[in-house]
Amino acid sequence: RQAEDPLEVGSRGVGMSISLGSTSEVEFEKSDDLDISIEVDGESGDYPVTFDAIKYLISNQKCKVAVRTTSDLPVGQGFGMSASGALSAAIALCEIMDIPRQKAFEACHVAEVRNGTGLGDVAGIFAGGFEVRREPGLPPKGAVEALDIGAELVLGVIGDPISTSEFLTDRKHREKISAAGKVCMEAFYEDPTLDCMFALGLEFVEEAELFSIEVLRAVAAADQYGMASMVMLGNAVFSAGDIEKIEDALSPFGPTFRCAIDRKGPRIVP
């Protein structure tokens, strides 16, 4: 959806916050100049989503901000790590600056939209748990609800990262994704369950032509012991069922990770 206000831009869909994510340490001090440094998993870089979120929060202040983030999952595989990393840093900064946490969500949602790295990740994290984005945008401008659904999951990384921005800026891809998503969301509203989400997830990636043969093979391997689908948008799968057997089935395809649907949401840790 296009809108002048980036807080009204977003996506409709279903997703889940999980127990793997990002942790950030942030240092903040007044300065004569603006100095923002960001390090992710020990590597310094531009990290535009985190950088733009920090700039949004500090506004025109002259200060020094140092961010050190660690990630539990790989970037570029549909796990929402750009949103996760930026939000962990933004929430820590809000805590330091004593400003409302809502501002952290706003900063990261706007940064994701403007950088083309995601349309619904921050709104989904805002709700926490198993979430349904009924109206685009960040609440209160968007509408997101959390359903009382929990599960243990296995994630499997199958291939190289996918550039989300390439899909979001390509008109044909957007049209296919929008058409397939509308049909699947209507079906999900009729049966808002975990089983239905997995089934519709496969239908969605096939209709939107997002899948690869290797991902489908991994899904089929995991399906023998539960339910599986493709992570959007990434060369990765997520699955639920017999965790031990699913992990064994997915391990030949690449790295695997165990986690669970997390209902607590972002938080300050000791």
N, C-alpha and C positions, 0 to 999 in steps of 0.2 A: 504494500500500500504506500502511495506517495502522499506526503503532506508537508506543509511548510514547517511545522513544528516537529523536530526530530523525535520528541517524546511521544508523538502520535503515530510515528512510523513503526512498523513491526510486522509480525506474522501471526497467523492463526496456526495452531497445531498442538501436539501432545509431546511431552518430554518428561524428563526426570532429573532431579538433582541427586548426585551420588556421593558416597563417602570418600571418594578420591577427588582431589582438586588442587588448589594452590595455597601456599602459605607465604605471607610477606612480612618482612620487617621494614619499618619506615623510620627514618630520622628526618626531623624538621627543625630548622632554625632560621631566624631572621638574618638577612644579609643585604649588602649594598647592591647585589646583582642577583639575577635569576639563574639558578643552577639546579637542573634536574638530572640526576643520574639513575639509570635503571640497570639492574643486573638480574638475569634470569638463569637459574641453574648454573651460577658461576660465570656466565658470559655477559659482558656489557654489550649493549646494542641500543637501537632506536626505540623498538617496541612501541609503535605509534598509538595503540589503543590505551596502554597504560599512561604514556606521556600525555596524550590529549585529555585523559580523565584527570590527571594531576593538575594540568593547566586550568581545567574547568573549575576545580575546587579552590585553587589558590587565587584565581582571578588575576588581578593586577598587582598582587603583592610581590615584593622583592624578597626572595628567600632561597634557602638551599634545601633541597629534598633529595634524599638518597633512598632508593628502593632496592631491596634484595628479596627476590621471589624464588621459591622452590616449587617445582611442578611434579605431581604424582603420575601424570599421563603425558604422552607425546602431543605436540602441537600439530595442527593441520589434519587431524583425523576425526573431526566432528565431535570431539569431547567438550567443546566450549572452553578451551583453555585460555584463549585470549580474553574472554569475558571473565573467567575465573581469576586469572592473574591480575587483571586490572582491578577487579572488584575487591580482591583481598588487600591490594595496596590502597585503594580509595577508602575502604572502611577503616583501615589503620590510620590513615591521614585524618579522616573525620574525627576519630577518637582523640587524636593529638590536638587538633584544632578546636575541639569541642563544638562541632557543628552537626546537625541532624544526619543520621545515617541515610535518610532518603536522598540526600544530596550525592552520596556515593553511587547509589543506583542510577540517578539521573546522569551523572558524569560519565559513567561507563556505558550506559545505553546510548547516549549521544555519540560517544567516541566510536562505538561499534558500528552504528548506522553510518557515520561519516566516513569511516575507513572501509566500509563494505565487508566487514568480517563476521557479521551476524545480525539477525533481525529479531531474534526472540530469546537469545541465551540469557540476557540480564533479566528480562521479565520473568523467565522461568525460574531463575535462581531467587528472584524476589518472592515468589510463591513458595518455593521449596517442595521437596517430596515429588510425588507424581502429579505433574501440573498440566492443566489444559488452558491454553491461551485462546480465549473465546473472541477477543477483539484485539486488533493490533495496538502496539504501544506499551509504554511502561505505566503500570497503575500509579495514580488513579485515572490516567487518560486511557489506558488500555484495561482490559478485563482478563484477569488470570485467576484460576481457582486451583486449590490443591485437593486431590481426591485421597481418600483413606485407603491407599494401596501401598503395600510394602513387598519387597522381594530381595533375595540375594542374587547377584549377577556375576557373570563372567564376561569380560571384554576381551576381544581378540583383535590385534592389529595385523592386517593382511598384506598391505602394500605401501607404496609411497604416499606421502601426504597429498591432499587435494586442496586447491586454492578456492576457498569459499567465495572470495570477491569475484573470481572469474564467472562463477555461476550467477551471482547476484547482479552482475553488470551485463550479462548476456541476455538480450530480450527473448530469444527462443527458449533458452533454459528456464527463464522466469515464467514464461507462459505455460510451459509443460508442467513445471512445479506447481503453479497456481491452480491449474485445471485438475491435476491429480489430487492435490491437497484438498480442494473443495469437496470432491466426491468422498474421499476417505474420512474427512471430518464429519460429514453428514452421517456416514455409517457408524462412526465412533460414538456420536451422541445417542444413537439407538442402543448401543451396548458398551458403556464406558468401563471396560475391564482391561486387565493386563493381557489376557489372551487375545482380545480383540485388537489391542494396540499392536501386538506382534504380527498378527495376521495382516492387518491393514498396512503395517510398515513395509512388508514385502510387496504388497499390491502397489503401494505408492512408488517405490523405487523402480518397479517394472514399468509402470505407466509414465513416469517422469524420465525414464531412461537414464537412471543414475548409477546402475549397478555395473559391476565387472564380473566376468566369469569366475574369477578366483574368489570373489566375495560370495557369490552364490554357492560355490563349492563348500566354503567354510560354513555358511548358513545351513546347508544340507547336513554337514557333519555334526553340527551342534544340535540340529533338530531331532536327531535320533534319541536324544536324552532330555528333551524339553522343548523350549521355544527359542527361536533366534531370528534376528533381523539385522539389516544394515544400519550402521550409525550414519546419520545425516549431518554433514556431508563428509564422509571419510572412507578410506579403504580399511574399514574396521567393522566388526559385528558386536552386538551385545546379545546376551542370552540368559535364560533362567531355566531352572529345572534341577537335574542331578549335577550339582556343581563340580564334583570330582570328575565325573565322566565327561562332562562338557569341556572342562579344562584340558583333559587328556586329548579330546577330539580336536580341539582348536590349536594346541601347542605346535603341531607340525606346520601350521600356516604362518606362525610368527609369535611375538610376545603376547602373553595373556596377563590379565589383571583381575583380581577378585575385588568386589565391592558390594555395596548394598544401596538401596534407595534411602536417601538421607532427608529426614524431615526437619532437622534442626536449623538448617540454613547457615549463612555466613556468621562467623562468631569470632570474638577476640579470644585468643588462647594464651595461657600463661607463658 
